[in-house]
Amino acid sequence: MCIFGNRIPEGKFKTVYIHTDLSLFKNIVMKKILVSGYALLLLLIAAGCNNPSGDNETATTEEGPAVVIPSNDGSLALTAENGVAIGTEIKYMPEWKAFGWFRSEDKVEWTVDVQKAGEYKATLEWSVSDEEAGKEFVLEAGNEKIVGTVEKSGSWETFVSAEIGAIKLTEGRQKITFRSNQEFDAEGALLDLRHVVLEPVTP
């Protein structure tokens, strides 16, 4: 996964972050560098970040969090790696590439750049113990939302995927949030969240 900085005028400097997914170690390495003008383009080419596969990209600068950019087919991959965890207990687990310790007051937030407004099918990948399953969640984008129930996956170590509904997105940059839709005991947990994929519904 590569993180692209915004276009930089010649002679100007900006802090840019490059994320490299080292699958061998199941970890994310962040390097902070200073670049000027076309040096950024050369750096990205050298790092192999020309995205030939058409996979989702994210863009980050010092002004804010990563921005999820659609892939060639218009889909948006809201992963644990490019999401922002908000709360006192929730934590990113690099060995699982997922957010865990998800309490009722916690949430995950993504900044996305939607290039085409419309309805998007949402697919969730998660794990949960049988004892903690059954709680309500909500995926929100502005006034639009999907409300669902966390179904059993078999165990905390077993991740499954399922379509959870469809949501309407407006064009442009916006935030999408995943959170619990109910209060529950402080010792409980909502789920372990790996990703949400949003795919445009063909008219």
Contacts in CASP RR format, 6 or more apart in sequence:
PFRMAT RR
TARGET T0000
AUTHOR 0000-0000-0000
METHOD contacts of the structure
MODEL  1
MCIFGNRIPEGKFKTVYIHTDLSLFKNIVMKKILVSGYALLLLLIAAGCN
NPSGDNETATTEEGPAVVIPSNDGSLALTAENGVAIGTEIKYMPEWKAFG
WFRSEDKVEWTVDVQKAGEYKATLEWSVSDEEAGKEFVLEAGNEKIVGTV
EKSGSWETFVSAEIGAIKLTEGRQKITFRSNQEFDAEGALLDLRHVVLEP
VTP
1 19 0 8 1.000
1 20 0 8 1.000
1 21 0 8 1.000
1 28 0 8 1.000
1 58 0 8 1.000
1 81 0 8 1.000
1 82 0 8 1.000
2 18 0 8 1.000
2 19 0 8 1.000
2 20 0 8 1.000
2 44 0 8 1.000
2 47 0 8 1.000
2 48 0 8 1.000
2 49 0 8 1.000
2 51 0 8 1.000
2 57 0 8 1.000
3 16 0 8 1.000
3 17 0 8 1.000
3 18 0 8 1.000
3 19 0 8 1.000
3 58 0 8 1.000
3 59 0 8 1.000
3 60 0 8 1.000
3 66 0 8 1.000
4 44 0 8 1.000
4 49 0 8 1.000
4 57 0 8 1.000
4 58 0 8 1.000
4 59 0 8 1.000
4 60 0 8 1.000
5 14 0 8 1.000
5 16 0 8 1.000
5 40 0 8 1.000
5 59 0 8 1.000
5 60 0 8 1.000
5 61 0 8 1.000
6 14 0 8 1.000
6 59 0 8 1.000
6 61 0 8 1.000
8 14 0 8 1.000
8 35 0 8 1.000
8 36 0 8 1.000
8 37 0 8 1.000
8 40 0 8 1.000
9 37 0 8 1.000
10 36 0 8 1.000
10 37 0 8 1.000
10 38 0 8 1.000
11 36 0 8 1.000
11 37 0 8 1.000
12 36 0 8 1.000
12 37 0 8 1.000
13 34 0 8 1.000
13 35 0 8 1.000
13 36 0 8 1.000
14 34 0 8 1.000
14 35 0 8 1.000
14 61 0 8 1.000
14 62 0 8 1.000
15 32 0 8 1.000
15 33 0 8 1.000
15 34 0 8 1.000
15 61 0 8 1.000
15 62 0 8 1.000
16 32 0 8 1.000
16 33 0 8 1.000
16 34 0 8 1.000
16 35 0 8 1.000
16 40 0 8 1.000
16 60 0 8 1.000
16 61 0 8 1.000
16 62 0 8 1.000
17 30 0 8 1.000
17 31 0 8 1.000
17 32 0 8 1.000
17 60 0 8 1.000
17 61 0 8 1.000
18 30 0 8 1.000
18 31 0 8 1.000
18 33 0 8 1.000
18 43 0 8 1.000
18 47 0 8 1.000
18 49 0 8 1.000
19 28 0 8 1.000
19 29 0 8 1.000
19 30 0 8 1.000
19 58 0 8 1.000
19 60 0 8 1.000
19 81 0 8 1.000
20 28 0 8 1.000
20 29 0 8 1.000
20 31 0 8 1.000
20 47 0 8 1.000
21 28 0 8 1.000
21 81 0 8 1.000
22 28 0 8 1.000
22 29 0 8 1.000
26 94 0 8 1.000
26 95 0 8 1.000
26 97 0 8 1.000
27 94 0 8 1.000
28 81 0 8 1.000
28 94 0 8 1.000
33 43 0 8 1.000
35 43 0 8 1.000
44 50 0 8 1.000
51 57 0 8 1.000
54 71 0 8 1.000
54 72 0 8 1.000
55 71 0 8 1.000
55 77 0 8 1.000
56 68 0 8 1.000
56 69 0 8 1.000
56 70 0 8 1.000
56 71 0 8 1.000
56 75 0 8 1.000
56 76 0 8 1.000
56 77 0 8 1.000
57 69 0 8 1.000
57 71 0 8 1.000
58 66 0 8 1.000
58 67 0 8 1.000
58 68 0 8 1.000
58 69 0 8 1.000
58 82 0 8 1.000
59 66 0 8 1.000
59 67 0 8 1.000
59 69 0 8 1.000
59 113 0 8 1.000
60 66 0 8 1.000
60 67 0 8 1.000
64 111 0 8 1.000
65 83 0 8 1.000
65 84 0 8 1.000
65 111 0 8 1.000
66 82 0 8 1.000
66 83 0 8 1.000
66 111 0 8 1.000
67 111 0 8 1.000
67 112 0 8 1.000
67 113 0 8 1.000
67 173 0 8 1.000
68 76 0 8 1.000
68 77 0 8 1.000
68 78 0 8 1.000
68 82 0 8 1.000
68 110 0 8 1.000
68 111 0 8 1.000
68 112 0 8 1.000
68 113 0 8 1.000
69 112 0 8 1.000
69 113 0 8 1.000
70 76 0 8 1.000
70 113 0 8 1.000
70 114 0 8 1.000
70 115 0 8 1.000
70 116 0 8 1.000
71 77 0 8 1.000
73 199 0 8 1.000
73 200 0 8 1.000
74 115 0 8 1.000
74 116 0 8 1.000
74 199 0 8 1.000
74 200 0 8 1.000
75 197 0 8 1.000
75 198 0 8 1.000
75 199 0 8 1.000
75 200 0 8 1.000
76 112 0 8 1.000
76 114 0 8 1.000
76 120 0 8 1.000
76 197 0 8 1.000
76 198 0 8 1.000
77 195 0 8 1.000
77 197 0 8 1.000
78 110 0 8 1.000
78 112 0 8 1.000
78 176 0 8 1.000
78 178 0 8 1.000
78 195 0 8 1.000
78 196 0 8 1.000
78 197 0 8 1.000
78 198 0 8 1.000
79 97 0 8 1.000
79 194 0 8 1.000
79 195 0 8 1.000
80 92 0 8 1.000
80 97 0 8 1.000
80 98 0 8 1.000
80 99 0 8 1.000
80 108 0 8 1.000
80 193 0 8 1.000
80 194 0 8 1.000
80 195 0 8 1.000
81 92 0 8 1.000
81 97 0 8 1.000
82 110 0 8 1.000
83 108 0 8 1.000
83 109 0 8 1.000
83 110 0 8 1.000
84 108 0 8 1.000
84 109 0 8 1.000
84 110 0 8 1.000
85 91 0 8 1.000
85 92 0 8 1.000
85 99 0 8 1.000
85 106 0 8 1.000
85 107 0 8 1.000
85 108 0 8 1.000
86 106 0 8 1.000
86 107 0 8 1.000
86 108 0 8 1.000
86 109 0 8 1.000
87 103 0 8 1.000
87 105 0 8 1.000
87 106 0 8 1.000
87 107 0 8 1.000
88 103 0 8 1.000
88 105 0 8 1.000
88 106 0 8 1.000
89 101 0 8 1.000
89 102 0 8 1.000
89 103 0 8 1.000
89 106 0 8 1.000
90 99 0 8 1.000
90 100 0 8 1.000
90 101 0 8 1.000
90 102 0 8 1.000
90 103 0 8 1.000
90 106 0 8 1.000
90 107 0 8 1.000
90 108 0 8 1.000
91 99 0 8 1.000
91 100 0 8 1.000
91 101 0 8 1.000
92 98 0 8 1.000
92 99 0 8 1.000
92 100 0 8 1.000
93 99 0 8 1.000
93 100 0 8 1.000
93 192 0 8 1.000
96 127 0 8 1.000
96 159 0 8 1.000
96 192 0 8 1.000
96 194 0 8 1.000
97 194 0 8 1.000
98 126 0 8 1.000
98 127 0 8 1.000
98 159 0 8 1.000
98 192 0 8 1.000
98 193 0 8 1.000
98 194 0 8 1.000
99 108 0 8 1.000
99 192 0 8 1.000
99 193 0 8 1.000
100 189 0 8 1.000
100 191 0 8 1.000
100 192 0 8 1.000
100 193 0 8 1.000
101 189 0 8 1.000
102 180 0 8 1.000
102 189 0 8 1.000
102 190 0 8 1.000
102 191 0 8 1.000
102 192 0 8 1.000
102 193 0 8 1.000
103 180 0 8 1.000
103 186 0 8 1.000
103 188 0 8 1.000
103 189 0 8 1.000
103 190 0 8 1.000
104 180 0 8 1.000
104 182 0 8 1.000
104 183 0 8 1.000
104 184 0 8 1.000
104 190 0 8 1.000
105 180 0 8 1.000
106 179 0 8 1.000
106 180 0 8 1.000
106 190 0 8 1.000
107 177 0 8 1.000
107 178 0 8 1.000
107 179 0 8 1.000
107 180 0 8 1.000
108 177 0 8 1.000
108 178 0 8 1.000
108 179 0 8 1.000
108 193 0 8 1.000
109 175 0 8 1.000
109 176 0 8 1.000
109 177 0 8 1.000
110 175 0 8 1.000
110 176 0 8 1.000
110 177 0 8 1.000
111 173 0 8 1.000
111 174 0 8 1.000
111 175 0 8 1.000
112 169 0 8 1.000
112 173 0 8 1.000
112 174 0 8 1.000
112 175 0 8 1.000
112 176 0 8 1.000
113 172 0 8 1.000
113 173 0 8 1.000
114 169 0 8 1.000
114 170 0 8 1.000
114 171 0 8 1.000
114 172 0 8 1.000
114 173 0 8 1.000
114 174 0 8 1.000
115 171 0 8 1.000
115 172 0 8 1.000
116 171 0 8 1.000
116 200 0 8 1.000
117 168 0 8 1.000
117 169 0 8 1.000
117 170 0 8 1.000
117 171 0 8 1.000
118 168 0 8 1.000
118 169 0 8 1.000
118 170 0 8 1.000
118 200 0 8 1.000
118 201 0 8 1.000
119 166 0 8 1.000
119 167 0 8 1.000
119 168 0 8 1.000
119 169 0 8 1.000
119 200 0 8 1.000
119 201 0 8 1.000
120 166 0 8 1.000
120 167 0 8 1.000
120 168 0 8 1.000
120 169 0 8 1.000
120 198 0 8 1.000
120 199 0 8 1.000
120 200 0 8 1.000
120 201 0 8 1.000
121 163 0 8 1.000
121 165 0 8 1.000
121 166 0 8 1.000
121 198 0 8 1.000
121 199 0 8 1.000
121 200 0 8 1.000
121 201 0 8 1.000
122 139 0 8 1.000
122 146 0 8 1.000
122 163 0 8 1.000
122 164 0 8 1.000
122 165 0 8 1.000
122 166 0 8 1.000
122 167 0 8 1.000
122 196 0 8 1.000
122 197 0 8 1.000
122 198 0 8 1.000
123 161 0 8 1.000
123 162 0 8 1.000
123 163 0 8 1.000
123 164 0 8 1.000
123 196 0 8 1.000
123 197 0 8 1.000
123 199 0 8 1.000
124 139 0 8 1.000
124 161 0 8 1.000
124 162 0 8 1.000
124 163 0 8 1.000
124 164 0 8 1.000
124 193 0 8 1.000
124 195 0 8 1.000
124 196 0 8 1.000
125 159 0 8 1.000
125 160 0 8 1.000
125 161 0 8 1.000
125 193 0 8 1.000
125 194 0 8 1.000
125 195 0 8 1.000
125 196 0 8 1.000
125 197 0 8 1.000
126 150 0 8 1.000
126 153 0 8 1.000
126 159 0 8 1.000
126 160 0 8 1.000
126 191 0 8 1.000
126 192 0 8 1.000
126 193 0 8 1.000
126 194 0 8 1.000
127 153 0 8 1.000
127 154 0 8 1.000
127 155 0 8 1.000
127 156 0 8 1.000
127 157 0 8 1.000
127 158 0 8 1.000
127 159 0 8 1.000
127 160 0 8 1.000
127 191 0 8 1.000
127 192 0 8 1.000
127 194 0 8 1.000
128 150 0 8 1.000
128 152 0 8 1.000
128 153 0 8 1.000
128 154 0 8 1.000
128 156 0 8 1.000
128 189 0 8 1.000
128 190 0 8 1.000
128 191 0 8 1.000
128 192 0 8 1.000
129 154 0 8 1.000
129 155 0 8 1.000
129 156 0 8 1.000
130 152 0 8 1.000
130 154 0 8 1.000
130 155 0 8 1.000
132 150 0 8 1.000
132 188 0 8 1.000
132 189 0 8 1.000
132 190 0 8 1.000
132 191 0 8 1.000
133 150 0 8 1.000
133 151 0 8 1.000
133 152 0 8 1.000
133 153 0 8 1.000
134 149 0 8 1.000
134 150 0 8 1.000
134 151 0 8 1.000
134 152 0 8 1.000
135 149 0 8 1.000
135 150 0 8 1.000
135 180 0 8 1.000
135 181 0 8 1.000
135 182 0 8 1.000
135 184 0 8 1.000
135 190 0 8 1.000
135 191 0 8 1.000
136 147 0 8 1.000
136 148 0 8 1.000
136 149 0 8 1.000
136 150 0 8 1.000
136 180 0 8 1.000
136 181 0 8 1.000
136 182 0 8 1.000
137 147 0 8 1.000
137 148 0 8 1.000
137 149 0 8 1.000
137 150 0 8 1.000
137 178 0 8 1.000
137 179 0 8 1.000
137 180 0 8 1.000
137 181 0 8 1.000
137 190 0 8 1.000
137 191 0 8 1.000
138 145 0 8 1.000
138 146 0 8 1.000
138 147 0 8 1.000
138 148 0 8 1.000
138 178 0 8 1.000
138 179 0 8 1.000
138 180 0 8 1.000
138 181 0 8 1.000
139 145 0 8 1.000
139 146 0 8 1.000
139 164 0 8 1.000
139 167 0 8 1.000
139 176 0 8 1.000
139 177 0 8 1.000
139 178 0 8 1.000
139 196 0 8 1.000
140 176 0 8 1.000
140 177 0 8 1.000
140 178 0 8 1.000
140 179 0 8 1.000
141 167 0 8 1.000
141 168 0 8 1.000
141 169 0 8 1.000
141 174 0 8 1.000
141 175 0 8 1.000
141 176 0 8 1.000
141 177 0 8 1.000
142 174 0 8 1.000
142 175 0 8 1.000
144 167 0 8 1.000
144 168 0 8 1.000
144 169 0 8 1.000
145 167 0 8 1.000
146 164 0 8 1.000
146 165 0 8 1.000
146 166 0 8 1.000
146 167 0 8 1.000
147 181 0 8 1.000
148 164 0 8 1.000
148 181 0 8 1.000
150 190 0 8 1.000
150 191 0 8 1.000
151 162 0 8 1.000
153 159 0 8 1.000
153 160 0 8 1.000
154 160 0 8 1.000
156 192 0 8 1.000
159 192 0 8 1.000
159 194 0 8 1.000
166 201 0 8 1.000
167 198 0 8 1.000
169 198 0 8 1.000
176 196 0 8 1.000
176 198 0 8 1.000
178 193 0 8 1.000
178 196 0 8 1.000
180 190 0 8 1.000
184 190 0 8 1.000
END
